[in-house]
Amino acid sequence: MSVTCCGRGAARFSRMNDETEAAKPNEGEDELYAEAKEYVGKQKALISYLGVYVVVNAALVVIWALSGGGYPWFVWTLLGMAIPLFFIVLDLVSARYGKNWEERRIREYMDKRDSGTSP
């Protein structure tokens, strides 16, 4: 690293840039981080929606019971709110097994065979 015109401040800045570049993850790690962050976000969405689902439907069952029972109208809300829940779970499962899942399983199998352990 050579500094020609700007003195010690430029050298310090250049050294800081070199350290910053060394601290950055490579592209593979960056892609893996983005994939993990997306997956965790989907898990968070599932947990949030599941909490809302339980609270809302429990409240409706209590209201139904306190109003004397009769026709179980709360079932329609249970079913209606279960549809988005199904798609959230489907999205989470597809994120887990969708992208390159087969390729990852093949690599795992090959690594196990190379290390001498049986799959």
C-alpha positions in Angstrom: 0.0 0.0 0.0 1.6 3.3 -1.1 0.4 6.8 -0.5 1.7 9.5 -2.8 -0.1 12.8 -2.2 -2.5 12.7 0.7 -0.4 11.9 3.7 -1.2 9.9 6.8 -5.0 10.5 6.7 -5.3 8.8 3.4 -3.1 5.9 4.5 -5.3 5.5 7.6 -8.4 5.6 5.4 -6.9 3.0 3.0 -6.0 0.7 5.8 -9.6 1.0 7.2 -11.0 0.1 3.8 -8.7 -3.0 3.6 -10.0 -4.1 7.0 -13.6 -3.5 6.0 -13.1 -5.6 2.8 -11.6 -8.4 4.8 -14.6 -8.4 7.2 -17.2 -8.7 4.5 -18.5 -12.3 3.9 -18.0 -13.8 0.5 -20.9 -14.1 -2.0 -21.8 -17.6 -0.9 -22.1 -16.6 2.7 -24.0 -13.5 1.8 -26.5 -15.6 -0.2 -26.8 -18.1 2.6 -27.5 -15.3 5.1 -30.2 -13.9 2.9 -31.8 -17.3 2.5 -31.7 -17.9 6.3 -33.1 -14.5 7.0 -36.0 -15.1 4.6 -36.7 -18.5 6.3 -36.6 -17.0 9.8 -39.0 -14.3 8.6 -41.4 -16.9 7.4 -41.2 -18.7 10.7 -41.9 -15.4 12.5 -45.0 -14.9 10.3 -46.3 -18.3 11.1 -45.8 -17.8 14.8 -47.5 -14.4 14.7 -50.5 -15.6 12.7 -50.9 -18.7 14.8 -51.0 -16.5 17.9 -53.7 -14.4 16.3 -55.6 -17.5 15.2 -55.7 -19.0 18.6 -56.6 -15.8 20.5 -59.4 -14.7 18.0 -60.9 -18.1 17.8 -60.8 -18.8 21.5 -62.5 -15.5 22.1 -65.2 -16.4 19.6 -65.8 -19.8 21.2 -66.1 -18.1 24.6 -68.6 -15.6 23.1 -70.6 -18.5 21.6 -70.6 -20.4 24.9 -71.7 -17.4 26.9 -74.5 -16.6 24.5 -76.1 -20.0 25.1 -74.4 -22.3 22.6 -76.7 -23.4 19.8 -75.5 -23.4 16.3 -71.6 -23.5 16.3 -71.1 -20.4 14.1 -67.5 -20.0 15.2 -66.5 -23.0 13.1 -66.9 -20.8 10.0 -64.3 -18.4 11.4 -62.0 -21.3 12.3 -62.2 -22.6 8.8 -61.9 -19.2 7.2 -58.8 -18.3 9.2 -57.3 -21.7 8.6 -57.0 -21.0 4.8 -54.3 -18.4 5.1 -52.7 -20.5 7.9 -52.4 -23.3 5.4 -50.7 -21.1 2.8 -48.3 -19.7 5.4 -47.3 -23.3 6.4 -47.0 -24.3 2.7 -44.8 -21.3 2.1 -42.6 -22.2 5.0 -42.3 -25.9 4.0 -41.5 -24.9 0.4 -38.8 -22.6 1.6 -37.3 -25.4 3.6 -37.5 -28.1 0.9 -37.9 -26.1 -2.3 -34.8 -24.3 -3.3 -32.0 -26.7 -4.1 -33.3 -29.3 -1.6 -32.6 -32.2 -3.8 -29.0 -31.0 -4.5 -28.3 -30.5 -0.8 -29.5 -34.0 0.0 -27.3 -35.5 -2.8 -24.3 -33.6 -1.4 -25.1 -34.9 2.1 -25.3 -38.4 0.8 -22.0 -38.1 -1.1 -20.3 -36.6 1.9 -21.4 -39.4 4.1 -20.2 -42.0 1.6 -16.9 -40.2 1.3 -16.4 -40.2 5.0 -17.1 -43.9 5.3 -20.3 -43.7 7.3 -23.4 -45.4 6.0 -26.3 -43.2 5.0 
